Amino acid sequence: MDGVTRVPEQRSPGTAALRFAVLGPVRAWHGEETLPTGSPQQRALLAALLLREGRTATAPELIDALWGGEPPSQALAAVRTYASRLRKVLTPGVLVSESGGYAVRGLADGALDLAVAQGRAAEAEKARAAGDLAGAREELCRALALWDGEVLAGVPGPYARAQRVRLEEWRLQLLELRLELDLEQGRHSPAVSELTALTAEHPLRERLRELLMLALYRAGRQAEALAVYADTRRLLAEELGVDPRPELRELQNRVLRADPALAEPAEPSGEPAAVPVRPAQLPATVPDFTGRAAFVRELGEVLASASGSAAEGRVMAVSALAGIGGVGKTTLAVHVAHQARAAFPDGQLYVDLMGAGTGWAEPETVLGSFLRALGTADSAIPDSLQERAALYRSVLDGRRVLVLLDNARDAAQVRPLLPGTDGCAALVTSRVRMVDLAGAHLVDLDVMAPDEALALFTRIVGEERVGSERKAALDVVAACGFLPLAIRIAASRLASRRTWTVSVLAAKLADERRRLDELQAGDLAVKATFELGYGQLEPAQARAFRLLGLADGPDISLRAAAAVLDLPVEDTEDVLESLVDTSLLESAAPGRYRLHDLVRLYARSCAERDEHPPSERAAALSRLLDFYLATAAAVYAIERPGDRLVDGLAATEYPGLAFAGAPAALDWLYTEASALLACVRQAAGTDRLRRAVDLLWAAKDLTESGANSHQYETTARAMCEATRAAEDGRAEGRARTVLSDVLLVSGRIRQAEEQARRAMELAGSARDSTAASWVANNRGLVCLHQRRYAEGKSLFGQAIAGFRSTDNRAGEASALSNLSRAELFMGNVEAAVDIARQGLAVYAELGRTMRLANGHFAVGVALSQGGRHDEALAQFTEALDLFGVHRQRLWEGATNYRLAEVHLSAGRPSPAAQHAEQALALGCIGGDRMRGNVLVLLGRALSSLGQADRARACWRDALGLYEQNDAEEAATVRALLARTAAG
């Protein structure tokens, strides 16, 4: 009965005749006499007090319950009037004033219909757990009979609306449970008609449809059962755009294959057999348990297998849940244990082994308490651990008992507490992954999925407050790292502060340095949970934990971690794997590790507090930056042989990796992209700034690949700001050179010109010849886009001279390829072809690298403009192959565009359309403006193929892109559209 308020027993002889109802219209009786409850607002006040379990409601709370955020000016006076009128109607002493608020006290047992319904539902749960299905069904029917129309009918106010939704949801849950019992007892035929009506009333409630499918199948109506699934899938797709939940899909599969397990029970379950002693020690499950459906199902299946015999190879079922503190291990285990209670009619044992702290529970002490709970006299309990364990297993022999061992320290603490016979099962939770617990089913519990986290937050805070601030709520759960404990604390703080909005809470959690301090409520605190785990680490583990928390990347490789820790790789792996076993560190993939966001914040606070000398923090990050820079430089050198850029990069002290060839080098670069760029950004405002900018430059392949372009640009802009603030002209010039590269790739020419001009000024002032040559090349490309061809030609000449002066052969080839384009635009086709071939020859001397593809591309462009289609196709085909090998997706797209141009010029519209479509799918160097060009070309190809409507659609899309970018090509496309419309 998740989410239902428990109304405690309230006894008072003087009020025995007083009764109330809220599961329908709000009513009151004294004996058989109906009492007047007054106006709708007065009934709202009475309902708010009845549903508060006898607790005092303050005047502001009652005003908020009745009117919400816009109360009338005399709201407080109105509340007092309503309370005074109710006091005159009710038995004296029932409605009391206290601390400026009101409460309903002293009610007799059964005085409130909701309390009666809760009691009957609880009895139904007990009966079902004991195997008494008929008794459980009867209690549920009696509980459901208490509803009398709409809950709180006619009662106004936000509180009544929320309670109405909550209690209606509970009624449906009880109804679903009663229908489940019907099917378990073979009452499928009458269930079909009831479920048909209910699914019509609640079409999106998948559990009802699941029960209807099962009832139809058991009634021999397999085709109708499958039709229900088809209708459900269609409805969910049309209404919500989602697929049916996995349970419903699995049921469809089972119906399709006529799974024998779906057949109706052979006979209704009989009365349960009596047992001498049946412990029921499970803690209460949380009423707002949310999500974790896959884990609940997986663990439930393991527990269900406990009935397997030893002959089948199973002695007992053991599941061990591991995860960081606060991830919800105990909550999940308790929830699963409650769901499995019916399978263990001889009882459930529970103990908190306190393994996360220093005072963990001794196994012999736990065994003593278990034996007493199972009916063993104190005098019969032996002293030694071995004897107690043996007696424990003997007492459990022949029984079906579930043992929940919570918060275990290690497998050695757990082993003596495990039952030894089939039919029993154990659930173990621990921060340590118990790989040495033989036969255990291991479950690693991660944080919640974003939708589950939001659902949990909403259930605690309330839909009314969250619904209007969904974006802020998502920010809150993200700041909590989707950790259930953190979400519960944050939501509880908000729920207890009516004046706060979700946005206020989100703003408080946005400050990383204060976040852990904000995440505490009462005796719950995220930091305290992490402190327990940190306190148990060995010195080497603790140091590794602190230093790893300093790095900003989403994860870290083993080699990078070795740089941070300044340890050999083998020793680093040993200490990291030991941290994984404690659940403070996660293994993201083989050889990669990550810290949960909140754990990282805690690790940093530990580093600030415990790392000595403090300079080791900066030294660790410096080693990490050196490792990335040295390795990125090695990748650059492999990809661009003959390029002297690497000679001008900042020196490093910590070594990087060496690679056997280009594939391994590129694998490293793209795998490390996010972590590498995070390391660059983290250096802002430190003495590592120059090395960080050089690392960004050495990793420039990332911007042309397409996959990391946005992240790369964000980092480049951050470095421009950081270098400007630091007044480091050399570093700023390089950062702006890098940014101009990014802007050219994305087609933002005006911005690229601005950055390139400033970069050239800074490079000149700093006498940075490396940057000066490259930025001259970039400025020349800007001129080509802006049709300033003579100026562009001059800048390319300047770049060529600069590259030749530093023997930068790859840079020279790049500038020659670009100079070819300038000659082409100036009408010098033969000169363009000749210069492009010079560039290609230089690239060819340097080897079959990615930049050789640029050489083929440049020659292909020149040849295509000269009408030499077959030669151009050969060049573009070579380029396309090389760009693909080197994972340059945007250049692949640009090459497909050029192939489409050549085919269309040669009168082959079909392959032209195919290449243009491929260019659209891949994206192109040049951004939206280039995408517009591709669409125009595709439209021309489609028009030639007689597909006029598709052609016009392409041109309309192109026109939109041109107009967004204020491109002059828009006029040409308008003319195309006008001409085809007129035709």
C-alpha positions, 0 to 999 in steps of 0.5 A: 500500500505504497504512498498511503497515510497510516492513521494510528489507533486513537482511543477515547471512551467518550468519543466511541459513537463519533464516526467520520468518512472521507472515502466519498463525501466528507461526513460525520455521525454521532451514533446514527445521527448525521452531523452537519459538516458545514460549507465546502471550505469547512469540510475541507478543513475537517478533511485536512485535520482527519488526514493528518493522523492526529498531528497538529496542523498550523494555521499557515498549513491549513490556509495553504491546504484550503486556498493554495498560493492565493488565499483571501485576505481574511483567510486566517479569520475564516479558518478560525470561524470554520474551526469554531463551528466544527467544535460546536458540532463535534464531541467536546475535546475532539477538535483541539487548539494547539500551538496556533493550529488545530488537531483532531484527537481522541478518536476511537478504533474504526472512527475513520473509514480510511483507518478501517480500510487501511486495517483491512488492507493490512490484514489482507496482506498478512493473510496473503503472506500466510497463503490464505488467499481466500481470507486475503480476498475477503479483507480486500473486498471489505476494504474496497466496499468502504469507498462511496463515490469520489473521495472527498467529493465536493471538497475544494482546495489543493490539499483535497485535490492531492489527497483525492488523487492519492487515495484513488490511486490506492483504491486502484492498487487494492482493486488490482490486488483483489483481481490478482487474487481472483486469478490466483484462485481460478476466478478468471471468467467473472474477472474478464467482465470486470477488467473489461470495464476497468480498462475502458475507464482507465485505458492507460493503466497497464497493470489492468490490461495485463490482468485482462490478458491473463484472465482472457487467456485462462478463459481460453480466449487467446486471440482476444488476449493478444488483441488486448496487447495490440490495442494497448501498444497502439494506444500508448504509442498514440497517447504517450509515444511509448511502448508497453512496459516490459512485463506486458511484452513478456506476457504477450510472448508467453501467451504466444508460446502458450506457456504452461505456467500461465494456466489457471491454478489447479485448485484454490489455495487452502488454509495455511498450515500452522507453524510453531514460531514464525518470525516477521522481522522485516523493517517496513517498506518505504511507502514511496518506493519508486522504480528499480523494476528490473532489479525487483524482478531479477531478485524476485526470480532468484528468491522464487528459485529457492524451492529448487531441490539439492538434486537439481543443484541448488542448496539455497538462494543467495543474492548479494547487493553491492553499491555505494552508500545511499544508492538504496540497497536496503530499501530495495532489499526490504521491498523485494523481501516484502514482495517475496514473503508469501514464498517463505511462510515460516518467517523472515529474519532481519539484522543490520550487521553495521558493516559500514562502521567500526562497531560491526556486529559479531556473527555469534551475537547475531546467531543468538538473536536469530535462534531466539526468534526461531523459538530456541530457549536461551538455555539451549543456545551454545556459546561458540560460533561454530556450534551456534551456526550448526544449531541455526542450520538445524533449526531451519532444516525443513523450513522456508525462511528468508534471511535479510542480512543488511549492511554486511562488512564482508563475506566472512561476516555473512557465511555463518549466517546463511541457511544451509538448506533448500527452501531458504534464501538470503538477501545480503546488502553491502558496500563491498562486492562479495565475489568470494561469497560462493554461489551468491547471485551478485547484483551491482546497484547503480544510481537511479535512471533520470525518470525514476529519480524524478518520479521519486522526487515527485512522490515525496514533494507532490505533483502540484509543486513539481509539475510547474517546475519540471526543469528545476526538478530535473536540475535537482535530481541531477545535482543529487547525482540520481542517488536515492538517498540524496534525492530523498533528503532534498525532497524532504527538505523541500516538502517541509518548507512550503515557502520554497519553490523547486527552483530555490532548492535547485539554486542551493544545490547548484553550488558544488562547494556547498552541495554536500552540506545542503544534502542533510535532513535530520539524521540523514546526511549524504556526507556521513554515509560516504564518511563511513566508507572512507574511514575504512580505507587503507592509507594507499586506498585513501590517497588514491580516492582523494587524488582521483576526485580532483580530476574533472573528467566523466571518467579516467583511464588506468594510464591516466590514473597512474599519472595522477597517482604517480604509480606504476600501472600495475600498482595503480590497477591494484589500488583502483580495483580494491576501491571498486570492491568498496563501491566508492569507485566504479569500473565504467569499462575494462581499464576505465574508472569513474566516481559518482558526482557526489562521491567526487565532491566528497573525495575533493573535500577529503583531499583539501582536508587530508592531503599533505603536503597540499601542493600534491593536489596541484602536482597530481593535476599537473601530471595528468595534464602532462600525460594528456599533452604528451600523448595527444602530441604523439597522436598528432605526429602520427596523423600529421607527419612532417607537421612541426606544430608538435615542436612548438608545444609546451614541454612536459615532464610526465611521459605519455603513451606511444602507439604502434600506428594510427588506428590505436592512436585515434582510438585513444584520442576519441575515447579520451575526448571528454576527459581530455577536454575536461582537463583543459578546462580545469586548468583555467586560472592556474599555472597550467594554462599554456600547456592546456591551450597546447593540449587543445591545439594538439587534439584539433582532430576532434573538431573535424570529426563531428562527434566532439565538435560542440564540446571542443568549441565550448572548451576553446571559448573557455580557454580564450576567456581564461588566457585573456584574463591571465593576460598571456598573449601567447596562449591567447593567440593560440586559443583564438587560432584554435577557435577560428579553426572551429568556427571555419569548420562550422561555417560561421565565417564572420566569427572566424574572421574576428577570431583569426584577426585577433589571433594574428595580432597576438601571435605577432606581438608574442613572436609566435611563428607557429601560430602566425603561420596557421592563423594566416592560413585560416584568414586566407580561408575566411577571405575565400568565403567572403570572395576577397580572393586576391587578399586570400591568395596573399595570406596563403603565400604568407602562410607558405613562407612561414611554414617553409621557414620552419620546415613544416611540410604538412603546413606547407601542403595545407596552404598550397591546397588552399591557394589552389582554391584561390586561383580557382575562384580567380578563374585560373583553373590550370594554375589551380590544378598545378598548385593542388598537385604540388600540395598533393605531392608534398602530402604523398611524400609524408605518407598515407595519412589523413592529410593526404585525403585533403590533398586528393580533395583539393585536386578533385575540386580543381579538376571538377571545376575544369570539367575533368569529371572522371579524373575528379571522381578518382581523386574524391574517391581516394579522399573519401576512403582516407577520411573514412579510415581516419574517422573524419565524418564531416570531411566524409560528408564534404567529399560526398557532396563533391562527388554528387556535384561531379555526377550531376555535372556529368548528367548522372542524377541518380548517383548524385542524389545518393551521394548528396543524401549521404552528405546530409546524413554525415554532415559537412565541413561548413555547418548550416550554410554547407548543408543548404548547398547540399540540399540545393544540389539534392533538389536539382538531382531529384528534379532531374529524376522527375521527383519535383515535390521532393526537390521543392521540399529540399529547396524550401529547407535550404532556403530556411538555412540560408535565411537563418545565416543571411546567406546570399545564396537565398536569392538563387533558391527563391528563384528556383522555387518561383520557377518550378511553381510557375511551371 
